[in-house]
Amino acid sequence: MRKIIGIIFGLLMASLIFIGSSGTFVSFNAVREVRVNVVPHEDEYLGFMCEDGYSAVVTVSANDETDFGALTVRNHLNELKEVVIRLHPDYSGLPENITMFIETEDGGFRVISAGGEYTFSGNVTTGDVEPGEYEVPVQMIATWAGGDASISTCSIKLIVTGGPTIEKELLSGPLELPTHTAAQWTFRITVTNPGRERNLTVKDVVPGEFEVDSVSPSAGNSLVTQTGAAHHITWNVHLGAGESAHMNVTIHTKLNPAGQQEFTSCGDYILNEGAELVGYNVRSNNLTVTATCEEEDDCNMCVSSKVVSGPRFLSLGQSADYQTVIFVKNRGAAKDVTIEQTVGPSFAVTGHSESTGTVSVTPDSGGSLVTWTFHLDVGETATLYLMEHTDGIYTRRALLVGRVYVVGCGCVGCPHYVYLKSCHGCRESTPGTESQEGVEVESENCEGECE
C-alpha cells in the first residue's frame, strides 16, 4: 500500500514539473483573508467633508440669495503629489426659479497641494418658489501625475424657506359710512422674517382723500412724503431670523379743494394701497371702505346737451347738417343709465357716436326718439354725439333736439331750436353768427352747465 501511495505522489510531482516547464500558465485559484481599514471620507486619499450625508446644508428664503461653502476637499495622496479638482453639480432636481452656481462648474479648476485642502464656494438665488427641500448631487473629477479619478461626493442639501411676509389689518374705523362724513382709521402693517437676518424696506401710499395723522413703527424708522395729494410712507427696519415688527398708521378724511368733506361721491375707496416689501416682489392686501348714498343718489348725475355745429337760422327750404352732444358725469354710486332725447320732425338722424353703451333710433311723433343705455362707475363720464340733417324748415322755428330725459330721474336742460329767416329782413342773422358751435340755443332759464 505504501508503495502505491509513493507511486501516485511521484506522478503528481512529475506533472507539476511538466506544467511549470511548459511556459504556459493557464490558471491559479487561491483564497486568502483580506483586512481593510474603513476610514471616513475626509481621511481618504482624496478626502471630502460630509456631515449627516451632505457636503453642505444651505438654507435660503424665497426671493433671496446667499453664498455658501459647497464642498471641502483634502489631498492625502502619497509622494507629495498635487491634485487638480473640478466639480460637476447636477441641477436637474431644482425648480426653474432657483439658480445655483458651484465653483469650477464653468470649466475652471483648482489645484490642491499635497496635504492641503480647499473649500469650493457656491451661490444660490431664488425667485418666487414654494418652500421645500432639494438635493444637488456633485461629481468630483480629480487628476494628478500618473492618475485620475471620478468620485461621487456627498450631495448639497438646499432648504428653501418662505421669504419675508407682509400683511395689513384694520385696527379701528368704519368699513362703511355716508358720504360727506368725517372719519378716522388706524391700520397696522406687520412684517415677518422667517429666514436669515436682513434689512427690509416697506413702501405704502395713502390716497389723496386722506390726511396722515401719525405713523408709529415698533422698530426701525419711517418717513412720510407728499406727492401731489397722496402721501407716501417709507419704513426701514432690521429683523433677525424669525423676528417680526409692525407699524401703526392713523389717517382721516379731509376737506377737498372746494371745501367739501370727503367722500363726496358714494362707492368704494382704498384707504391705502397694498404695502410693498421692496426687492422681494411681495405686496400686502389693501384696505377698502365704502361710502354710501341716499336712495335718490341714483340721480346724482351731471347731464348737459349742446349744439356743436350747424347754422342757427335757415332760409326757407334750405338744407343743412347739425351735430349735437349729450354729456353725462356720474356724481353718485355706480349705476345703469338710460337716456332719451327727441329729434324734431324736420330733422333726420344720420349718424351717432357714443363713448360707451348702445344707441337706438326709432320713429316718434313724426320725428325720432334716440335711446342711449350705458353703465357708469363712480366719477365716470360718457358722451353721445348725434348727427342730424334737414332738407329745409317751413315754420318760424323748428325743434332740433328736445330736453334730455333721464329715465327714472326726469328731464334736464332745455330744447334746442333752429329758426327761419324773415322774408323781409326783419330777423336776419348777423355776420359771423351762422355757426352754433359750443352754444346752447334758447338757453334762457335753463339749468347751468356742468363743470
PAVO-712179 format. One record per residue: residue in three letters; x negated, y negated, z of N, C-alpha, C in turn. Coordinates in steps of 0.1 Angstrom, whole numbers, plus 5000, padded with zeros to 4 digits. Atoms other than C-alpha are relative to their C-alpha. Layout:
N
AlaXYZXYZXYZ;...
//
This chain:
451
Met499250125000500050005000499149885000;Arg500950125000497249765009499349984986;Lys500650015014495649844975500949934990;Ile499050065009498849754957500149855002;Ile499950154997499149414975498749934995;Gly501350075005495449334967500049984985;Ile500050015015496049414930500949884996;Ile499150115004499049174929499449865003;Phe500750134997497148894947499049974990;Gly501050035010494348934922500649954987;Leu499450045012496648904893500549855001;Leu499550144998498248584907498949904999;Met501150095001494848424912499549984986;Ala500550005014493848514877500949914992;Ser499150085008496948354863499849855003;Leu500350154997496248024882498849954994;Ile501250055007492748014869500349984985;Phe499750015014494148064834500749874997;Ile499350125002496647784838499249885001;Gly500950124998494147544852499049984989;Ser501050025010491747604824500649984986;Ser499450015013494347584796500049854995;Gly500050145004494247194796501349944999;Thr498650065001498047154796500750035013;Phe499349984987499847084829501549974997;Val498550025004503547144824500749935011;Ser499250064990505047054858499450045014;Phe500449974987504447044895501149955010;Asn498950044991507147034922499450015015;Ala500450004986506446934958500949915008;Val499150084991508346794988499149965012;Arg500750044988506846575015500849895007;Glu499350104992508046345043499549864997;Val500450145003508145975034500649915011;Arg499650094990508345705061499949864995;Val499950145006509445345051500349915012;Asn499650104991509445035073500949904994;Val499050105005512644835066499949875007;Val500250134995512044465070501049904996;Pro499150105004514244155069499649944987;His500350065013514443965036498949915001;Glu501050104999512243695049498650055001;Asp501349944998509443935056499550094988;Glu500349925012509444105021498849934993;Tyr501150075007506544034997500449874994;Leu499350135004508843774982501249985008;Gly499050014990510943675011501049894997;Phe499050115000514143465012500950005012;Met499350024988516043335041501550034998;Cys498549985000519643465048500550005014;Glu499450004987521943415076501450044999;Asp498749945002525043625080500450034986;Gly499849965014524543735045500149894990;Tyr500050115010524343395029498749925001;Ser501250085000521343185018500349865005;Ala499650134995523342875027501550005001;Val498650024998526742785040500349854999;Val499850145003527942445026501449965002;Thr498750054997530942255039500149864994;Val499850135007532341965018501549984999;Ser498650035001535641785017500449984985;Ala499550035014537841744986499749854997;Asn500350135004536941434966498849945007;Asp501250044993533441414981498850074994;Glu501249945004529841524976499050015011;Thr501049994990526941644996498850084995;Asp501249935003523341764993499750115010;Phe500249894990522142095009498850084995;Gly501149905003519242345011500650134995;Ala499349895006520242624987499350135004;Leu500749884998517542884993498649975004;Thr501450014996514242915012499350134996;Val500849895005511643144995498650005006;Arg501349994995508443275011499150094992;Asn500949925008505343414993499150085010;His500849914992503943725011499150094991;Leu500749925009502143864981498550025005;Asn501449984996498744024987499049934991;Glu501150055008495443894973500149854997;Leu499850145001496443534978500449954986;Lys499550045013498443514946501149895001;Glu498950105002500643214936501150074993;Val498849955007504143284925500849894995;Val499250105007506343094901501550045001;Ile498649964997510043084910501049914992;Arg498950065007513143004890501350065006;Leu498749954995516743024903501149994989;His498950005009519743114882501350035007;Pro498749994993523043044900501150044991;Asp498849975008526343184888501249925005;Tyr498950084995529142924890501450044995;Ser498749965006531843124873501250015010;Gly499049994990533743154906500549875005;Leu499650134995534142784911501149944991;Pro499050075008537142574900499449904991;Glu500550105009536742324872499649875007;Asn500350134994536842024895499050015012;Ile501249994991533842144916498850014991;Thr501250005007530442074902498850025010;Met501249974992527242224917498850014992;Phe501350005007523642194908498950065010;Ile501149944992520742414922498749974993;Glu501350045005517142304917499450124991;Thr500749915010515342474887501050074990;Glu499049945009518642584870499949944986;Asp500150075013517842334842498850044993;Gly501249955007514742524832498749975007;Gly501250024993512242394857499650115009;Phe500549894992510242604881499349935012;Arg500850054988508442574915499050115002;Val501149914997505042724924499850005015;Ile500249994985504642864959498750075002;Ser501349954997501142924971500150125009;Ala500149884992500043244989500349965015;Gly499750034987501543245024500949885002;Gly499150124999503742935016501450034999;Glu498549995002507442875014500549874994;Tyr499450125006509742634996501550025001;Thr498550004999513442535001500549934987;Phe499450065012515342474968501249925004;Ser498950094997517742184970501250024991;Gly498850005008521342164958500949895003;Asn499050114999524241924953501350054996;Val498749975005527941974951500949885001;Thr499050115001530641734940501450064998;Thr498649945001534341804945501049894995;Gly498950095004537441644929501250035009;Asp498749974993541041694938500250155000;Val499949865000540742054948500650055013;Glu499449944989542642274972499050055010;Pro500949944991540842375004499950154998;Gly500349865002539242715002498550035002;Glu501449954999536042925003499650074987;Tyr500549955012533943014973498650055002;Glu501349954999530743214967499349984986;Val500850025012527943134942498850105001;Pro501249915001525543434935498849934994;Val501250065005521943344929499050114997;Gln501049905005519443544909498649925000;Met501350074999515743464916499050084990;Ile501049955009513143514888498649965005;Ala501450034994509543544901499050064990;Thr501149955008506343574881498749965007;Trp501350024994502743604893499050074991;Ala501049945008499443714879500150155001;Gly499949855000499944074869501450065003;Gly498749944997503644104876501149904999;Asp498850094999507143964877501250095005;Ala498849934994510544054892501249914999;Ser498750074999514243964891500750055012;Ile499549964987515743964925501349935003;Ser498750054996519343924936499949955015;Thr500150054986519243694967501449995006;Cys498750024994522043614991500749894993;Ser499250105006524843414978500149875008;Ile499750124993525743054987501550005003;Lys498650014996528943015006500549855000;Leu499550145001530942694997501450005007;Ile498750024993533742585021500549864997;Val499450125003535942315008501249975010;Thr499050044991538042135034500849894994;Gly499250115004540841885030499249875002;Gly500750124998539441535024500849915009;Pro499350094992540441225043501449984996;Thr498650025003544141175046500549865005;Ile499550124996546240865049501550015000;Glu498550005000549940825059500549875007;Lys499450134995552240535068501450035006;Glu498849984993555140525092500649865005;Leu499450124995557640255102500350025015;Leu499849994985557540185139501249925005;Ser498850084996560239915141500549924988;Gly499550085011562539715119501150084993;Pro498949935007565739785099499650064986;Leu500249955013565840005069501149954990;Glu499050065008568939825056500549875007;Leu499650134995570039465061500749924989;Pro499350085009572339205045499049904993;Thr500850105007570838955020500049885008;His500150134993569638615033500050025016;Thr500049974985568938775068498550015004;Ala501449994996565638725086499850135008;Ala500349874993564039045099498550015001;Gln501449974998560739175112499850155000;Trp500349865000559039515107498550025005;Thr501449964997555939685122499850144994;Phe500349875005554439975103498650045004;Arg501349954996551440195111499350084988;Ile500849925009548740325087499050095008;Thr500849914993546940635100499050074991;Val501049935008543640775086499450115008;Thr500649884993542341125095498950054991;Asn501249965007538941255086499650155005;Pro500349864995538641645088498650044997;Gly501349955004535241665072498849935008;Arg501150074994531841505079500349865003;Glu499750144997531541165094499849914988;Arg500150085012531940885069500649865003;Asn499450135000532740515064501149994990;Leu498850005008536240465050500549854998;Thr499450135003537840165033501550024996;Val498649995003541640125032500549874995;Lys499450125006543439875010501550014999;Asp498550005001547139775011500449864995;Val499450125005549339504996501449985006;Val498750044995552239325012500649904990;Pro499450085010554639174986500349865004;Gly499850144997555438804983501249965008;Glu498950034993558738825000499849995015;Phe500249994986557038865034498849925004;Glu501250064994554638685057499450115010;Val500749914991552038885077499849935014;Asp500150054987552338825114498750045007;Ser501249954994549539045127499550134994;Val500649885004547139325118499150055011;Ser500749954988545739545147499550144998;Pro500649875001543339825139499550065013;Ser500549934988542540085166498450015000;Ala501449995001538940095153499649934987;Gly500550075013536839915126500549855000;Asn499650145001537739565113500849994987;Ser499150025011540339425090499949864995;Leu500050135007540739135066501249984992;Val498850035008543838965051499749894991;Thr500250105009543538765020501349984992;Gln498850035007546338595000499749984985;Thr500150025014546538624962501449974994;Gly498650045004549538434948500850005013;Ala499149994989552438504971499750135009;Ala500349874994551138864980498949995010;His501149994990548938945010499250144998;His500849885002546039195005499350035013;Ile500649964987544839385036498950104997;Thr501249915001541339555037499650045014;Trp500449944987540439785066498850094998;Asn501249925000536939925071499850075013;Val500149924987536440205097499150114998;His500949885000533840465106500750115008;Leu499449894993535140805115499150125000;Gly500749874999533341115128500850114995;Ala499349885004534241465118501250035009;Gly498849974992537841535130500649885006;Glu499550124993538441185141501149934991;Ser498950085007541440955132500149875006;Ala499850134995542340595136501249944993;His498850065006545340375129499949855000;Met499950155000546240015121501549964999;Asn498650055000549539845130500149864993;Val499850125007550839575107501449955002;Thr498750064997553739335116500249894989;Ile499650105011555539135088501449965002;His498650045000558738935084500349944987;Thr499550065012560838805056499949845001;Lys500350144999560038445047501149924992;Leu499250085009561838155030499349984986;Asn500550025013561438134993499749854996;Pro500350145003560237814975501249915000;Ala498850085000563837704972500649985014;Gly499650024986564237725010501050115004;Gln499149904997566438035009499350125007;Gln500549894993565938325033499950134991;Glu500049875007564638645016500750105009;Phe500049975014566038875005501249924994;Thr498950085006568138654981500950094991;Ser499249915008569338954960500150135006;Cys500049864994570539294971499350104991;Gly500849905006568639604962498950055009;Asp501149944992565539794973498849914999;Tyr501250084999562439614984498950085007;Ile501149934995559039754991499349925011;Leu500750084989557639645025498549994997;Asn501450015004554139735013499850124990;Glu500349905010552639934985499350125008;Gly500749894994551040274992498649965003;Ala501450034996547840225012499050094993;Glu501049925007544740344993498850025007;Leu501449974995541640525005499149984988;Val500850045012539140354982498950114998;Gly501049905004536940604963500450145001;Tyr499549864998539040914972501250034992;Asn498849975008541940884948501250055009;Val499049964991544240914978500849885004;Arg499250114997547240694984501250055009;Ser498949964991549940705012501349974993;Asn498750045004553640675008500249855002;Asn499750144997555140325006501350005008;Leu498850014992557940195028501049914993;Thr499050085007561240065013501249975008;Val498850044993564139875027501049964990;Thr498950045009567539795012500749885005;Ala499250124997569139455011501450024994;Thr498749975004572939495009500849874997;Cys499250125004575539254994501550035003;Glu498649994999579239194999500650074987;Glu499449935012581639384975500149914988;Glu499850095011582239074954498649974993;Asp501350035006578439064947499950074986;Asp500049945014579239284916500149894990;Cys499950115010580038944900498949905002;Asn501150104997576838774913499150004988;Met500850015012575538704878500049864994;Cys500050135007574538404858500250034985;Val499649975014576238404824500249874992;Ser499850125009576038144796500150044986;Ser499849985014577038114760499649874993;Lys500550125008575337874734500150034985;Val500150005015575437794697498549984997;Val501450015003571937854685499849924987;Ser500150075013572337734649501349994992;Gly498850025008574937614624500549865001;Pro499550144999576537274615501249995008;Arg498950024991578937124639501249954992;Phe498950055008581036954611499950074986;Leu500049945014582137114577501049924992;Ser499150055009583736974547501150104997;Leu498949915003587037124535499550114991;Gly500449895008586337474522498550034999;Gln501549985000582537454529499750135008;Ser500449884994580937784537498749975009;Ala501250024991578237814565499850135008;Asp500449894991576338054587499749955014;Tyr500250044986576038044625499350115008;Gln500549904991574238214653500349955014;Thr499750034986575438224689499350105009;Val500749914991573938384720500750005014;Ile499549994986575138514754498850055008;Phe501149974991572638524782500650045014;Val499549954988573138724814498850025009;Lys501049974990570938734846500750065012;Asn499449934988571838974875499449945012;Arg500450054988571638804908500450085012;Gly499549924989573139084928499450144998;Ala500549865001572839464930500050054986;Ala500049935013572239694901501450034996;Lys498649985004575439724881500150034985;Asp499649985014577039834848500949884997;Val499350135003578439524830500750024986;Thr499350005013581039494802500449854998;Ile499750145004581339154784500750004987;Glu499250015012583939054759500049854995;Gln499950145005584038744736500750014986;Thr499250015012586438644708499349924990;Val500550085011585138524674501349964992;Gly498850055006587638294657500450054987;Pro499549955012589838384627499349954987;Ser500750065012587838154603498650064999;Phe501449955000584538344611500050155000;Ala500249855000583338694604498750035006;Val501349964994580638874624499250084990;Thr500949935010577838964600498950075006;Gly501149924994575439104625499949965015;His500250034986574339124661498650065004;Ser501349954995571039184681500149995015;Glu499849994986571239294717498650055006;Ser501349954994568239334741500250135007;Thr499749884993570039624758501450044998;Gly498649965000573239824758500550034986;Thr499349975012575739884730501049894997;Val499150105004577939644710501050064990;Ser499049965010581239704691500749874996;Val499250125006583239454669501350064995;Thr498749955005586939514664500949894997;Pro499150115004589739304648500949975012;Asp499350054988591639094673500749874996;Ser499250125003594538844665499449924989;Gly500550075012593138754631498549985000;Gly501450024998589638724645499350135003;Ser500749884996587238974660499749995015;Leu500349994986586639094696498750085001;Val501349944998583039164705499950055014;Thr500249934987582439414734498650045002;Trp501449974997579039444749499950075014;Thr500149924988578339714775498550035003;Phe501449974996575039754794499850015015;His500349984986573339814827498949905004;Leu500950104995571439554848499450045013;Asp500649984987568939624876499949875007;Val500150124992568339374903499049904994;Gly500950115006566939044888499850024985;Glu500249985014567139184853500949914991;Thr499350095009568238974823500350084987;Ala499649945013569939054789500549894991;Thr499650105010570738864757500750084989;Leu499349955012573138924728500149884990;Tyr499950095010572838734696501050054990;Leu499049975010575738714672499849914988;Met500050075013575638614635501449994994;Glu498650025005578838464621499949924987;His499950065013579838344586501449954998;Thr498750055004582738124574499949964985;Asp499850055014583938064538500649875000;Gly499450134999585537744550501049995011;Ile498950024990587837594576500949904994;Tyr498950095006591137414569500849945010;Thr499350084989592137274603499049915006;Arg500950104994590836984623498950065008;Arg501049924994588937234644500350145000;Ala499849855001588337604642499150065011;Leu500749934989587337834671498850084994;Leu501149925004583837974666499950125009;Val500049894991583538184697500749955013;Gly499350044988585738184728499250015013;Arg500749994987584838194765499550145002;Val500649864997582738484778500950065011;Tyr499349934990584838734797499250115006;Val500749894994583038954822501150085007;Val499049914996585239254828499950025015;Gly500049984985586239274865499749875008;Cys500550124993584938924872500749874995;Gly499450115005586738684849499249924989;Cys500650085011585938414823499049905006;Val501050114997582938184824499749924988;Gly500450085011581737904803501249944992;Cys498950075008583737724775499950054986;Pro500049965014584737804740499249904991;His500850085010582737664710500849984987;Tyr499250035012584437494680499149944989;Val500550075012583537374645501149914995;Tyr499150105003585137054633500049974985;Leu499850045014586536944598499749864999;Lys500350145003585036624584501349934996;Ser498950085004587536344579499949974985;Cys500050025014588636294543499749854997;His500250145003588435914547498849945008;Gly501250054994585135894566500249955014;Cys499950054986586635824600499450095010;Arg500849914991584836124615498950074992;Glu501149955007581736174595498950035010;Ser501149974991578736344611498949904998;Thr501150095002575836114617498750074996;Pro501249945005572436184601499250075011;Gly500949934991570336444618500850085011;Thr499349924990573236604638500750114994;Glu499349895006574236874614499850135007;Ser500349884993572537144634500450005015;Gln499649994986573837264668499050085008;Glu501049924993570637434678499849965015;Gly500250034986570437454716501149915006;Val499050104996573737254720501350085003;Glu498749944997576937364737501149904995;Val499050085006579937244717501249995010;Glu498950024991582837094738499650055014;Ser500549944987580837154770500549915011;Glu499550084989582636884790500850085010;Asn499349944989583937004824499750165000;Cys500449864999582237344818499050035011;Glu501049974990580137534843498649974995;Gly501450035004576437434844499350124995;Glu500849905006573837624826499250075012;Cys500849924991571837904844498649964999;Glu501550025001568237854853499350124994;
//
